Amino acid sequence: MTSEYNKAQLTLMRREHFVNNTISELEKSNWNPIDGYQYLPPQTLEDATKGLIQLFPDLKEKVSIAQNECYTESTLLSKEESAAIYLYTMASAFFVHLNEALRAQNQNDLEPWFAYLKLFITALEKLPSTEKTVWRGVSGDVGSIFDDGDIHTWWS
């Protein structure tokens, strides 16, 4: 039973990774640049997430999984950088809380994340650019609030 429950939770988390409950979650975001993380020295993923452990009781376990399961054959990324990306993409509350902090109006909410952001953004900056379509979902029927030709920018 627990196994089936865990599978259902993971499926739900994966499905909702690119879906928001309301459009206002995306429209009312803080668009200010992130400032401060870039001055930190690079750290291991374990060290970069130490300040977040009080938010996530199972974070040490998730970090260990990310370090063991991430792609390690890259010539572009260190293992720690690859694990930082892997951690963000795991089906867990980690990405939800990071996104909430990124959207918060008060940048102080983001400060506990700075060490992780340094590692994560450093990794993302090393990846080659690509042009792909990425779909973002919002629960419910929101088509009636859009007009042809409208441009909407969402921070996600």
PAPAPA-694428 format. One record per atom (N, C-alpha, C): residue number from 0; y negated, z, x. Coordinates in nm, 4 decimals, always signed. Layout:
% PAPAPA-694428
(site NUM,(Y,Z,X)),
...
//
This chain:
% PAPAPA-694428
(site 0,(+0.1189,+0.0000,+0.0823)),
(site 0,(+0.0000,+0.0000,+0.0000)),
(site 0,(-0.1254,+0.0000,+0.0869)),
(site 1,(-0.1280,+0.0865,+0.1876)),
(site 1,(-0.2446,+0.0923,+0.2751)),
(site 1,(-0.2662,-0.0418,+0.3431)),
(site 2,(-0.1585,-0.1058,+0.3838)),
(site 2,(-0.1702,-0.2352,+0.4491)),
(site 2,(-0.2328,-0.3390,+0.3564)),
(site 3,(-0.1904,-0.3412,+0.2318)),
(site 3,(-0.2480,-0.4349,+0.1347)),
(site 3,(-0.3948,-0.4028,+0.1084)),
(site 4,(-0.4272,-0.2742,+0.1014)),
(site 4,(-0.5663,-0.2332,+0.0813)),
(site 4,(-0.6515,-0.2785,+0.1995)),
(site 5,(-0.6028,-0.2555,+0.3219)),
(site 5,(-0.6776,-0.2966,+0.4410)),
(site 5,(-0.6970,-0.4473,+0.4451)),
(site 6,(-0.5947,-0.5231,+0.4084)),
(site 6,(-0.6075,-0.6691,+0.4047)),
(site 6,(-0.7130,-0.7116,+0.3038)),
(site 7,(-0.7135,-0.6464,+0.1882)),
(site 7,(-0.8126,-0.6788,+0.0849)),
(site 7,(-0.9535,-0.6457,+0.1331)),
(site 8,(-0.9703,-0.5320,+0.2008)),
(site 8,(-1.1015,-0.4931,+0.2533)),
(site 8,(-1.1491,-0.5927,+0.3587)),
(site 9,(-1.0592,-0.6352,+0.4483)),
(site 9,(-1.0959,-0.7317,+0.5519)),
(site 9,(-1.1320,-0.8663,+0.4917)),
(site 10,(-1.0567,-0.9085,+0.3909)),
(site 10,(-1.0870,-1.0349,+0.3240)),
(site 10,(-1.2232,-1.0281,+0.2578)),
(site 11,(-1.2505,-0.9177,+0.1896)),
(site 11,(-1.3801,-0.9000,+0.1250)),
(site 11,(-1.4918,-0.8997,+0.2288)),
(site 12,(-1.4736,-0.8291,+0.3390)),
(site 12,(-1.5756,-0.8214,+0.4431)),
(site 12,(-1.6000,-0.9592,+0.5037)),
(site 13,(-1.4934,-1.0346,+0.5314)),
(site 13,(-1.5099,-1.1690,+0.5874)),
(site 13,(-1.5822,-1.2599,+0.4890)),
(site 14,(-1.5456,-1.2503,+0.3618)),
(site 14,(-1.6069,-1.3350,+0.2610)),
(site 14,(-1.7549,-1.3021,+0.2468)),
(site 15,(-1.7903,-1.1755,+0.2582)),
(site 15,(-1.9284,-1.1339,+0.2396)),
(site 15,(-2.0112,-1.1406,+0.3674)),
(site 16,(-1.9507,-1.1780,+0.4788)),
(site 16,(-2.0228,-1.1842,+0.6061)),
(site 16,(-2.1428,-1.2781,+0.5971)),
(site 17,(-2.1322,-1.3828,+0.5191)),
(site 17,(-2.2418,-1.4782,+0.5049)),
(site 17,(-2.2932,-1.4841,+0.3618)),
(site 18,(-2.2734,-1.3760,+0.2873)),
(site 18,(-2.3193,-1.3705,+0.1488)),
(site 18,(-2.4003,-1.2428,+0.1291)),
(site 19,(-2.5166,-1.2570,+0.0695)),
(site 19,(-2.5991,-1.1413,+0.0357)),
(site 19,(-2.5920,-1.1173,-0.1139)),
(site 20,(-2.6113,-0.9925,-0.1546)),
(site 20,(-2.6057,-0.9588,-0.2961)),
(site 20,(-2.7250,-1.0128,-0.3727)),
(site 21,(-2.8411,-1.0120,-0.3111)),
(site 21,(-2.9612,-1.0623,-0.3779)),
(site 21,(-3.0415,-1.1476,-0.2815)),
(site 22,(-3.1174,-1.2380,-0.3375)),
(site 22,(-3.2019,-1.3238,-0.2554)),
(site 22,(-3.3137,-1.2436,-0.1898)),
(site 23,(-3.3550,-1.1348,-0.2541)),
(site 23,(-3.4639,-1.0544,-0.1985)),
(site 23,(-3.4250,-0.9903,-0.0656)),
(site 24,(-3.2956,-0.9698,-0.0420)),
(site 24,(-3.2511,-0.9168,+0.0868)),
(site 24,(-3.2929,-1.0094,+0.2003)),
(site 25,(-3.2963,-1.1372,+0.1732)),
(site 25,(-3.3302,-1.2352,+0.2754)),
(site 25,(-3.4787,-1.2670,+0.2783)),
(site 26,(-3.5439,-1.2609,+0.1635)),
(site 26,(-3.6855,-1.2966,+0.1566)),
(site 26,(-3.7778,-1.1852,+0.2034)),
(site 27,(-3.7395,-1.0609,+0.1839)),
(site 27,(-3.8265,-0.9481,+0.2169)),
(site 27,(-3.7912,-0.8895,+0.3532)),
(site 28,(-3.7611,-0.9733,+0.4466)),
(site 28,(-3.7208,-0.9274,+0.5780)),
(site 28,(-3.8407,-0.9152,+0.6703)),
(site 29,(-3.8241,-0.8335,+0.7714)),
(site 29,(-3.9242,-0.8190,+0.8757)),
(site 29,(-3.9135,-0.9402,+0.9677)),
(site 30,(-4.0190,-1.0165,+0.9788)),
(site 30,(-4.0173,-1.1358,+1.0628)),
(site 30,(-4.0818,-1.1120,+1.1981)),
(site 31,(-4.1144,-0.9887,+1.2290)),
(site 31,(-4.1769,-0.9595,+1.3571)),
(site 31,(-4.0763,-0.9778,+1.4693)),
(site 32,(-4.1224,-1.0211,+1.5855)),
(site 32,(-4.0295,-1.0362,+1.6978)),
(site 32,(-3.9749,-0.9003,+1.7413)),
(site 33,(-3.8559,-0.9034,+1.7946)),
(site 33,(-3.7937,-0.7822,+1.8470)),
(site 33,(-3.8515,-0.7611,+1.9866)),
(site 34,(-3.9025,-0.6427,+2.0128)),
(site 34,(-3.9626,-0.6178,+2.1429)),
(site 34,(-3.9137,-0.4846,+2.1974)),
(site 35,(-3.8766,-0.4851,+2.3227)),
(site 35,(-3.8362,-0.3632,+2.3909)),
(site 35,(-3.6976,-0.3712,+2.4512)),
(site 36,(-3.6040,-0.4344,+2.3822)),
(site 36,(-3.4661,-0.4416,+2.4319)),
(site 36,(-3.4578,-0.5183,+2.5632)),
(site 37,(-3.5442,-0.6202,+2.5783)),
(site 37,(-3.5347,-0.7106,+2.6926)),
(site 37,(-3.5642,-0.6414,+2.8255)),
(site 38,(-3.6257,-0.5251,+2.8222)),
(site 38,(-3.6597,-0.4539,+2.9453)),
(site 38,(-3.5468,-0.3634,+2.9935)),
(site 39,(-3.4435,-0.3496,+2.9138)),
(site 39,(-3.3307,-0.2646,+2.9517)),
(site 39,(-3.2408,-0.3362,+3.0513)),
(site 40,(-3.1750,-0.2602,+3.1391)),
(site 40,(-3.0779,-0.3228,+3.2296)),
(site 40,(-2.9505,-0.3571,+3.1520)),
(site 41,(-2.8773,-0.4580,+3.1972)),
(site 41,(-2.7500,-0.4896,+3.1301)),
(site 41,(-2.6520,-0.3727,+3.1452)),
(site 42,(-2.5707,-0.3539,+3.0429)),
(site 42,(-2.4725,-0.2461,+3.0423)),
(site 42,(-2.3389,-0.3001,+2.9941)),
(site 43,(-2.2360,-0.2202,+3.0108)),
(site 43,(-2.1074,-0.2548,+2.9515)),
(site 43,(-2.1199,-0.2380,+2.8006)),
(site 44,(-2.0300,-0.2986,+2.7260)),
(site 44,(-2.0327,-0.2844,+2.5806)),
(site 44,(-2.0127,-0.1386,+2.5405)),
(site 45,(-1.9245,-0.0706,+2.6102)),
(site 45,(-1.9003,+0.0706,+2.5796)),
(site 45,(-2.0286,+0.1525,+2.5970)),
(site 46,(-2.1000,+0.1315,+2.7070)),
(site 46,(-2.2252,+0.2047,+2.7299)),
(site 46,(-2.3348,+0.1606,+2.6330)),
(site 47,(-2.3392,+0.0314,+2.6023)),
(site 47,(-2.4435,-0.0227,+2.5145)),
(site 47,(-2.4307,+0.0266,+2.3709)),
(site 48,(-2.3129,+0.0727,+2.3335)),
(site 48,(-2.2916,+0.1192,+2.1953)),
(site 48,(-2.2827,+0.2716,+2.1841)),
(site 49,(-2.2961,+0.3429,+2.2938)),
(site 49,(-2.2860,+0.4902,+2.2894)),
(site 49,(-2.3860,+0.5520,+2.1926)),
(site 50,(-2.5068,+0.5003,+2.1884)),
(site 50,(-2.6089,+0.5556,+2.1005)),
(site 50,(-2.5860,+0.5270,+1.9533)),
(site 51,(-2.4845,+0.4471,+1.9219)),
(site 51,(-2.4566,+0.4094,+1.7832)),
(site 51,(-2.3350,+0.4811,+1.7258)),
(site 52,(-2.2671,+0.5577,+1.8090)),
(site 52,(-2.1414,+0.6204,+1.7668)),
(site 52,(-2.1605,+0.7120,+1.6465)),
(site 53,(-2.2756,+0.7806,+1.6372)),
(site 53,(-2.2970,+0.8697,+1.5224)),
(site 53,(-2.3064,+0.7914,+1.3917)),
(site 54,(-2.3397,+0.6622,+1.3986)),
(site 54,(-2.3472,+0.5787,+1.2783)),
(site 54,(-2.2106,+0.5270,+1.2345)),
(site 55,(-2.1192,+0.5150,+1.3299)),
(site 55,(-1.9883,+0.4538,+1.3048)),
(site 55,(-1.8784,+0.5389,+1.3664)),
(site 56,(-1.8071,+0.6149,+1.2856)),
(site 56,(-1.7028,+0.7019,+1.3393)),
(site 56,(-1.5945,+0.6272,+1.4178)),
(site 57,(-1.5680,+0.5017,+1.3821)),
(site 57,(-1.4606,+0.4279,+1.4492)),
(site 57,(-1.5139,+0.3254,+1.5496)),
(site 58,(-1.6367,+0.3427,+1.5962)),
(site 58,(-1.6972,+0.2427,+1.6843)),
(site 58,(-1.6242,+0.2304,+1.8172)),
(site 59,(-1.5801,+0.3415,+1.8748)),
(site 59,(-1.5071,+0.3342,+2.0023)),
(site 59,(-1.3826,+0.2468,+1.9874)),
(site 60,(-1.3141,+0.2629,+1.8754)),
(site 60,(-1.1945,+0.1821,+1.8493)),
(site 60,(-1.2314,+0.0343,+1.8345)),
(site 61,(-1.3394,+0.0054,+1.7623)),
(site 61,(-1.3832,-0.1339,+1.7433)),
(site 61,(-1.4243,-0.1960,+1.8765)),
(site 62,(-1.4927,-0.1200,+1.9609)),
(site 62,(-1.5329,-0.1691,+2.0930)),
(site 62,(-1.4093,-0.2009,+2.1761)),
(site 63,(-1.3106,-0.1135,+2.1721)),
(site 63,(-1.1864,-0.1357,+2.2458)),
(site 63,(-1.1155,-0.2619,+2.1965)),
(site 64,(-1.1099,-0.2798,+2.0657)),
(site 64,(-1.0487,-0.4008,+2.0090)),
(site 64,(-1.1254,-0.5242,+2.0545)),
(site 65,(-1.2575,-0.5186,+2.0476)),
(site 65,(-1.3397,-0.6329,+2.0891)),
(site 65,(-1.3158,-0.6664,+2.2360)),
(site 66,(-1.3075,-0.5651,+2.3207)),
(site 66,(-1.2850,-0.5891,+2.4632)),
(site 66,(-1.1467,-0.6476,+2.4896)),
(site 67,(-1.0484,-0.6088,+2.4101)),
(site 67,(-0.9120,-0.6583,+2.4296)),
(site 67,(-0.8867,-0.7937,+2.3647)),
(site 68,(-0.9569,-0.8246,+2.2567)),
(site 68,(-0.9297,-0.9457,+2.1800)),
(site 68,(-1.0268,-1.0611,+2.2072)),
(site 69,(-1.1382,-1.0344,+2.2723)),
(site 69,(-1.2387,-1.1395,+2.2917)),
(site 69,(-1.1876,-1.2485,+2.3854)),
(site 70,(-1.2533,-1.3621,+2.3792)),
(site 70,(-1.2198,-1.4760,+2.4642)),
(site 70,(-1.2644,-1.4456,+2.6063)),
(site 71,(-1.1726,-1.4507,+2.7002)),
(site 71,(-1.2050,-1.4128,+2.8379)),
(site 71,(-1.2004,-1.5294,+2.9356)),
(site 72,(-1.1758,-1.6483,+2.8872)),
(site 72,(-1.1650,-1.7644,+2.9758)),
(site 72,(-1.2982,-1.8354,+2.9965)),
(site 73,(-1.4050,-1.7828,+2.9411)),
(site 73,(-1.5353,-1.8474,+2.9489)),
(site 73,(-1.5914,-1.8418,+3.0901)),
(site 74,(-1.6497,-1.9529,+3.1317)),
(site 74,(-1.7231,-1.9538,+3.2580)),
(site 74,(-1.8705,-1.9255,+3.2326)),
(site 75,(-1.9094,-1.9209,+3.1055)),
(site 75,(-2.0491,-1.8968,+3.0690)),
(site 75,(-2.0799,-1.7493,+3.0474)),
(site 76,(-1.9835,-1.6763,+2.9927)),
(site 76,(-2.0065,-1.5377,+2.9530)),
(site 76,(-1.9197,-1.4421,+3.0324)),
(site 77,(-1.9737,-1.3239,+3.0578)),
(site 77,(-1.8907,-1.2170,+3.1128)),
(site 77,(-1.8004,-1.1653,+3.0008)),
(site 78,(-1.6995,-1.0900,+3.0375)),
(site 78,(-1.6115,-1.0324,+2.9360)),
(site 78,(-1.6904,-0.9395,+2.8440)),
(site 79,(-1.7849,-0.8642,+2.8981)),
(site 79,(-1.8657,-0.7721,+2.8175)),
(site 79,(-1.9519,-0.8487,+2.7175)),
(site 80,(-2.0089,-0.9609,+2.7603)),
(site 80,(-2.0907,-1.0427,+2.6703)),
(site 80,(-2.0058,-1.1034,+2.5597)),
(site 81,(-1.8884,-1.1527,+2.5976)),
(site 81,(-1.7972,-1.2089,+2.4983)),
(site 81,(-1.7542,-1.1012,+2.3982)),
(site 82,(-1.7278,-0.9823,+2.4470)),
(site 82,(-1.6878,-0.8716,+2.3593)),
(site 82,(-1.8021,-0.8297,+2.2668)),
(site 83,(-1.9265,-0.8386,+2.3134)),
(site 83,(-2.0419,-0.8046,+2.2286)),
(site 83,(-2.0508,-0.9002,+2.1103)),
(site 84,(-2.0286,-1.0284,+2.1351)),
(site 84,(-2.0286,-1.1265,+2.0260)),
(site 84,(-1.9106,-1.1001,+1.9331)),
(site 85,(-1.7949,-1.0745,+1.9906)),
(site 85,(-1.6752,-1.0470,+1.9111)),
(site 85,(-1.6971,-0.9262,+1.8200)),
(site 86,(-1.7572,-0.8204,+1.8734)),
(site 86,(-1.7827,-0.7001,+1.7939)),
(site 86,(-1.8689,-0.7322,+1.6728)),
(site 87,(-1.9711,-0.8133,+1.6914)),
(site 87,(-2.0595,-0.8486,+1.5798)),
(site 87,(-1.9846,-0.9271,+1.4726)),
(site 88,(-1.8901,-1.0102,+1.5138)),
(site 88,(-1.8197,-1.0958,+1.4179)),
(site 88,(-1.6986,-1.0286,+1.3539)),
(site 89,(-1.6633,-0.9098,+1.3991)),
(site 89,(-1.5493,-0.8393,+1.3399)),
(site 89,(-1.5803,-0.7986,+1.1963)),
(site 90,(-1.4747,-0.7908,+1.1169)),
(site 90,(-1.4894,-0.7455,+0.9780)),
(site 90,(-1.5070,-0.5942,+0.9792)),
(site 91,(-1.6313,-0.5509,+0.9881)),
(site 91,(-1.6619,-0.4078,+0.9884)),
(site 91,(-1.8050,-0.3888,+0.9403)),
(site 92,(-1.8436,-0.2646,+0.9256)),
(site 92,(-1.9802,-0.2348,+0.8811)),
(site 92,(-2.0815,-0.2540,+0.9931)),
(site 93,(-2.0360,-0.2804,+1.1138)),
(site 93,(-2.1259,-0.2922,+1.2292)),
(site 93,(-2.2331,-0.3982,+1.2062)),
(site 94,(-2.1921,-0.5194,+1.1695)),
(site 94,(-2.2898,-0.6268,+1.1510)),
(site 94,(-2.3826,-0.5984,+1.0334)),
(site 95,(-2.3325,-0.5302,+0.9311)),
(site 95,(-2.4152,-0.4968,+0.8146)),
(site 95,(-2.5296,-0.4052,+0.8569)),
(site 96,(-2.4974,-0.3015,+0.9331)),
(site 96,(-2.5997,-0.2059,+0.9761)),
(site 96,(-2.6967,-0.2681,+1.0768)),
(site 97,(-2.6463,-0.3536,+1.1646)),
(site 97,(-2.7371,-0.4212,+1.2577)),
(site 97,(-2.8332,-0.5112,+1.1814)),
(site 98,(-2.7827,-0.5865,+1.0857)),
(site 98,(-2.8702,-0.6741,+1.0069)),
(site 98,(-2.9739,-0.5936,+0.9292)),
(site 99,(-2.9343,-0.4794,+0.8752)),
(site 99,(-3.0306,-0.3932,+0.8052)),
(site 99,(-3.1400,-0.3461,+0.9003)),
(site 100,(-3.1015,-0.3075,+1.0212)),
(site 100,(-3.2003,-0.2624,+1.1196)),
(site 100,(-3.2922,-0.3775,+1.1609)),
(site 101,(-3.2364,-0.4977,+1.1750)),
(site 101,(-3.3179,-0.6140,+1.2116)),
(site 101,(-3.4180,-0.6491,+1.1024)),
(site 102,(-3.3815,-0.6258,+0.9781)),
(site 102,(-3.4696,-0.6587,+0.8653)),
(site 102,(-3.5684,-0.5468,+0.8321)),
(site 103,(-3.5489,-0.4295,+0.8891)),
(site 103,(-3.6326,-0.3137,+0.8560)),
(site 103,(-3.7775,-0.3380,+0.8970)),
(site 104,(-3.8688,-0.2856,+0.8191)),
(site 104,(-4.0113,-0.2986,+0.8495)),
(site 104,(-4.0516,-0.2111,+0.9681)),
(site 105,(-3.9811,-0.1027,+0.9896)),
(site 105,(-4.0125,-0.0097,+1.0969)),
(site 105,(-3.9242,-0.0405,+1.2173)),
(site 106,(-3.9840,-0.0873,+1.3261)),
(site 106,(-3.9053,-0.1247,+1.4430)),
(site 106,(-3.8366,-0.0044,+1.5066)),
(site 107,(-3.8812,+0.1156,+1.4766)),
(site 107,(-3.8128,+0.2341,+1.5289)),
(site 107,(-3.6683,+0.2398,+1.4815)),
(site 108,(-3.6401,+0.1810,+1.3650)),
(site 108,(-3.5025,+0.1756,+1.3142)),
(site 108,(-3.4127,+0.0925,+1.4051)),
(site 109,(-3.4730,+0.0050,+1.4819)),
(site 109,(-3.3976,-0.0861,+1.5673)),
(site 109,(-3.3733,-0.0297,+1.7075)),
(site 110,(-3.4503,+0.0688,+1.7477)),
(site 110,(-3.4405,+0.1197,+1.8848)),
(site 110,(-3.3007,+0.1664,+1.9256)),
(site 111,(-3.2234,+0.2329,+1.8396)),
(site 111,(-3.0876,+0.2707,+1.8815)),
(site 111,(-2.9989,+0.1500,+1.9141)),
(site 112,(-3.0374,+0.0336,+1.8673)),
(site 112,(-2.9599,-0.0882,+1.8871)),
(site 112,(-3.0008,-0.1650,+2.0128)),
(site 113,(-3.1061,-0.1243,+2.0809)),
(site 113,(-3.1620,-0.2029,+2.1907)),
(site 113,(-3.0612,-0.2346,+2.3008)),
(site 114,(-2.9822,-0.1378,+2.3441)),
(site 114,(-2.8863,-0.1631,+2.4521)),
(site 114,(-2.7830,-0.2674,+2.4091)),
(site 115,(-2.7348,-0.2553,+2.2853)),
(site 115,(-2.6411,-0.3564,+2.2342)),
(site 115,(-2.7101,-0.4917,+2.2221)),
(site 116,(-2.8326,-0.4935,+2.1683)),
(site 116,(-2.9053,-0.6200,+2.1536)),
(site 116,(-2.9272,-0.6883,+2.2879)),
(site 117,(-2.9528,-0.6113,+2.3924)),
(site 117,(-2.9701,-0.6690,+2.5262)),
(site 117,(-2.8449,-0.7469,+2.5648)),
(site 118,(-2.7295,-0.6873,+2.5476)),
(site 118,(-2.6027,-0.7517,+2.5819)),
(site 118,(-2.5742,-0.8700,+2.4899)),
(site 119,(-2.5918,-0.8507,+2.3609)),
(site 119,(-2.5630,-0.9529,+2.2598)),
(site 119,(-2.6545,-1.0744,+2.2752)),
(site 120,(-2.7840,-1.0518,+2.2853)),
(site 120,(-2.8787,-1.1636,+2.2956)),
(site 120,(-2.8662,-1.2330,+2.4304)),
(site 121,(-2.8396,-1.1583,+2.5368)),
(site 121,(-2.8144,-1.2202,+2.6670)),
(site 121,(-2.6963,-1.3157,+2.6566)),
(site 122,(-2.5917,-1.2737,+2.5865)),
(site 122,(-2.4742,-1.3592,+2.5673)),
(site 122,(-2.5094,-1.4827,+2.4855)),
(site 123,(-2.5797,-1.4641,+2.3756)),
(site 123,(-2.6149,-1.5778,+2.2897)),
(site 123,(-2.7021,-1.6791,+2.3630)),
(site 124,(-2.7919,-1.6308,+2.4483)),
(site 124,(-2.8800,-1.7211,+2.5228)),
(site 124,(-2.8043,-1.8060,+2.6239)),
(site 125,(-2.6878,-1.7615,+2.6658)),
(site 125,(-2.6069,-1.8370,+2.7618)),
(site 125,(-2.5243,-1.9471,+2.6962)),
(site 126,(-2.5067,-1.9391,+2.5660)),
(site 126,(-2.4256,-2.0386,+2.4962)),
(site 126,(-2.5034,-2.1685,+2.4802)),
(site 127,(-2.4345,-2.2813,+2.4880)),
(site 127,(-2.5048,-2.4088,+2.4711)),
(site 127,(-2.5535,-2.4263,+2.3276)),
(site 128,(-2.6647,-2.4940,+2.3142)),
(site 128,(-2.7181,-2.5240,+2.1810)),
(site 128,(-2.6304,-2.6274,+2.1127)),
(site 129,(-2.6261,-2.6195,+1.9810)),
(site 129,(-2.5518,-2.7170,+1.9028)),
(site 129,(-2.6197,-2.7325,+1.7680)),
(site 130,(-2.6079,-2.8493,+1.7112)),
(site 130,(-2.6629,-2.8721,+1.5778)),
(site 130,(-2.5479,-2.8777,+1.4790)),
(site 131,(-2.5388,-2.7765,+1.3958)),
(site 131,(-2.4333,-2.7644,+1.2948)),
(site 131,(-2.4951,-2.7135,+1.1661)),
(site 132,(-2.4284,-2.7396,+1.0578)),
(site 132,(-2.4690,-2.6829,+0.9300)),
(site 132,(-2.4000,-2.5489,+0.9134)),
(site 133,(-2.4780,-2.4468,+0.8825)),
(site 133,(-2.4242,-2.3140,+0.8548)),
(site 133,(-2.4695,-2.2770,+0.7151)),
(site 134,(-2.3749,-2.2464,+0.6296)),
(site 134,(-2.4073,-2.2133,+0.4912)),
(site 134,(-2.4287,-2.0647,+0.4775)),
(site 135,(-2.5265,-2.0293,+0.3997)),
(site 135,(-2.5574,-1.8896,+0.3699)),
(site 135,(-2.5467,-1.8731,+0.2198)),
(site 136,(-2.4820,-1.7705,+0.1739)),
(site 136,(-2.4625,-1.7522,+0.0307)),
(site 136,(-2.5386,-1.6342,-0.0247)),
(site 137,(-2.5682,-1.6425,-0.1519)),
(site 137,(-2.6287,-1.5334,-0.2269)),
(site 137,(-2.5481,-1.5199,-0.3552)),
(site 138,(-2.5087,-1.3981,-0.3882)),
(site 138,(-2.4317,-1.3763,-0.5105)),
(site 138,(-2.5145,-1.4126,-0.6325)),
(site 139,(-2.4494,-1.4706,-0.7306)),
(site 139,(-2.5165,-1.5028,-0.8568)),
(site 139,(-2.5768,-1.6420,-0.8566)),
(site 140,(-2.6345,-1.6787,-0.9695)),
(site 140,(-2.6970,-1.8094,-0.9879)),
(site 140,(-2.8461,-1.7974,-0.9583)),
(site 141,(-2.8884,-1.8519,-0.8450)),
(site 141,(-3.0297,-1.8443,-0.8065)),
(site 141,(-3.0963,-1.9814,-0.8116)),
(site 142,(-3.0240,-2.0810,-0.8587)),
(site 142,(-3.0773,-2.2173,-0.8628)),
(site 142,(-3.2040,-2.2316,-0.9437)),
(site 143,(-3.2210,-2.1496,-1.0451)),
(site 143,(-3.3377,-2.1631,-1.1322)),
(site 143,(-3.4678,-2.1208,-1.0646)),
(site 144,(-3.4600,-2.0495,-0.9534)),
(site 144,(-3.5837,-2.0056,-0.8884)),
(site 144,(-3.6321,-2.1033,-0.7818)),
(site 145,(-3.5563,-2.2102,-0.7592)),
(site 145,(-3.5947,-2.3096,-0.6596)),
(site 145,(-3.6400,-2.4376,-0.7268)),
(site 146,(-3.7407,-2.4999,-0.6709)),
(site 146,(-3.7864,-2.6307,-0.7163)),
(site 146,(-3.7576,-2.7327,-0.6074)),
(site 147,(-3.7350,-2.8576,-0.6468)),
(site 147,(-3.7129,-2.9634,-0.5489)),
(site 147,(-3.8301,-2.9686,-0.4521)),
(site 148,(-3.7988,-2.9798,-0.3255)),
(site 148,(-3.9021,-2.9901,-0.2235)),
(site 148,(-3.9508,-2.8572,-0.1692)),
(site 149,(-3.9126,-2.7465,-0.2337)),
(site 149,(-3.9521,-2.6149,-0.1829)),
(site 149,(-3.8854,-2.5894,-0.0484)),
(site 150,(-3.9547,-2.5197,+0.0370)),
(site 150,(-3.8979,-2.4773,+0.1649)),
(site 150,(-3.8942,-2.3255,+0.1653)),
(site 151,(-3.7764,-2.2704,+0.1917)),
(site 151,(-3.7587,-2.1257,+0.1980)),
(site 151,(-3.7007,-2.0913,+0.3343)),
(site 152,(-3.7560,-1.9911,+0.3980)),
(site 152,(-3.7050,-1.9453,+0.5264)),
(site 152,(-3.6472,-1.8064,+0.5070)),
(site 153,(-3.5234,-1.7901,+0.5477)),
(site 153,(-3.4558,-1.6621,+0.5349)),
(site 153,(-3.4165,-1.6131,+0.6727)),
(site 154,(-3.4365,-1.4862,+0.6945)),
(site 154,(-3.3877,-1.4215,+0.8159)),
(site 154,(-3.2506,-1.3665,+0.7818)),
(site 155,(-3.1489,-1.4100,+0.8553)),
(site 155,(-3.0157,-1.3605,+0.8217)),
(site 155,(-2.9410,-1.3080,+0.9392)),
//
